[in-house]
């Protein structure tokens, strides 16, 4: 067991009375969003605003010879057009990650084009219509190169290399071997399987966009991003402008899902143009651009092999090899971190005593892949769930029983996995049993409902998982670690103004901040005003990703609130001529215990603290505000000498199950019932947690059944619109029945664990398991997503699984 | 988006404009617009009604849905000149005297929105739907299937619609 680096468990230092936490509090964000008053980056209007458009590579792999923009520059209305050499003074993205090949991309292509969508040139005109027209006149000369469109292509002998200097197409290659694992697998019995998850796009409804303005010696950048301060630091480094001269504003964000955690070329080029032209410049990504230039995710091949106990089916040793197709790899905040999380997730949440997990990331001529909600975990749980079910089919044991062998009990806590992950609490077994209790009658009911339809088969699937939340960013970025900060200021009228480094990408973060602040100060929630996403106003923080908001907000807000409370109590006691210890907080102020007439309000205290400071006690300075940083005690940023790391501050857990209907004539799979149980500890706002689960499960279902980023053999993307990237509608997504357990994390503020990504972890696992369950007596085993009708029909035709008909 | 390797040799388009008259959220507007300018862009750029969002610009996501002469239409698939003489309602026109419609209230109370980007499109589609035409959950989902949402999994949107229409509670 690891020891805490910085002392005892977090304690707010005062009695936290939850008046709003856990209760139904409607979202304050809605006041603007429901009436069209939100402000997204495309809504920013500035005098003199001009618009940029990008020319992007149409070749998947080519050497850029020349870019002739003369005709573009002559086009009426064009203020500027340039390719790489026309934008001097932009540095390359730094290489901070020491465990992989260096990728130091230039924001505009400077020679090699490695995917369709690579930004090659930019034009600025009075509006986007003109900028796009003008770019039609660009003359680009390229030498086409042979393309690498799959892992198999990339690793073939004499494969074309994307980066010659590497000597191979491996961006990262971590082999792993363990003698005991080899020995157990050699002894048998063994189970093995190869599972493939397809390339997907996080696809927020709002595309990316950047507006920049340079005025009075400062650069202001609005971006639809998940981390304003990280973007500010990146712009500072690439443009060599001091951080204090840059303000980054993240206005309303129309969803991020990981795609907007990366630091993209346009977020540097548009600010450069604003400085160069002395006019505000805007670029709003169109959907086709988004599908080729915002990160993709999830494309992974997982090869699993396990030894198990013949009687119980319990896995005794597991060997896995993951190969992730990360596209061209040219993305800041590398796309390899998801593969490392996938590797750890194959065994996370399972009692498997011995394992060896290899992982490699391979570059191909596709859009770089990166972060997507779930960040590697959905891929892993998808594969390992199929493997566990396969043991049941091989042994004739009940599927649920084989799963049960691997689940944590409360008595296992804290459980230190060989990877270093330290799971300190959870409702792993209880969650699993609860989800099965909901599933069993649903399966029965559906079987009865469809018993007279010969072409309909019913199947069910289930899984349980742990979800790393509030993780380190050091492994991902090689630079930023993970902390966050919030600031509380009591205004002269007693209102609380709160800012935070945690930002909102649409989840309801402002409401959560208001709830925590109101409860921490003991004030009505209406007295709390929240500001996020402004690097001038908010303390340095890392933003919204990794299901981190709840934990870091609670930690920082409670700490800041303690200081503010203590000082406010002293001022109030002075005004009431009472002792600090005799005061109670409530009803919007402070009163002497047992004598309601002796009362001063927060407004009285705020007035004295900031305006009528002559009424302060002699030993108290004016002002009533505090900024506090929260840095979880148990979170580790570097692997130890044994290669271990506890890379997440807290570990949520969950269990999911579904019933599917498979039509054997058409191959259509329909999810009839979906159950999701989640345990993120005590909930700040249950309605928001439900919403996070619904949305995440829907994205998981989308990946399991529908969405697929495809390329042709020449590297041309075939999924560049919503016509051919099939995001599900309300008709494809079933009711998602969400249950909660609330097991507190002993070392987290208020016992909180993160929420947001967990819902995505289960769907590919349980839907695939359910389709196999429905069809395995026809010799069908599904091992690849998305489970499209044609794929199901092909599998039915093959009926090739040697284990198929023999077991139920 | 423009791609390298495009061979078209485009002449500068003749800047042709038209005068149009539209009534938007009850206000009569007289505008001179470029013939090729989309209704969504005119609403957002010329009239400052940025509550109408553009999610795909090819008519699939439904985020840009507005009401033109009583019909829910995608403003990204319509030129502004085609709206000449029409009456247009956008999300900014839904609340009356600062009071939310029952659907807006239901979306708030049942958490029918998260990032809010698609919300205007859903609200506009629903503003012209006749509840009696959508009796079952499946029919409500079919009605909503012209609007994409990436945050909610549609669950709480359907819950909100049912609440606003006085239907039985859903889990």
Interface residues (C-beta under 8 A of the other chain):
Chain A: X26 X27 X29 X30 X32 X33 X34 X35 X36 X37 X38 X39 X40 X42 X43 X45 X53 X54 X55 X56 X57 X58 X59 X75 X76 X113 X116 X120 X127 X129 X132 X133 X135 X136 X137 X138 X140 X142 X203 X204 X205 X206 X207 X252 X253 X254 X255 X257 X286 X287 X288 X289 X292 X505 X506 X507 X508 X687 X688 X690 X691 X694 X695 X696 X697 X698 X699 X721 X722 X723 X727 X729 X730 X731 X733 X735 X736 X737
Chain B: X1 X2 X3 X4 X5 X6 X8 X9 X10 X12 X13 X34 X36 X37 X44 X45 X48 X49 X50 X51 X52 X53 X54 X55 X56 X57 X58 X60 X61 X63 X90 X91 X92 X94 X95 X100 X104 X107 X108 X109 X111 X113 X114 X115 X116 X117 X118 X119 X120 X123 X137 X138 X140 X141 X142 X144 X145 X146 X147 X148 X149 X150 X151 X152 X153 X154 X155 X156 X157 X158 X170 X171
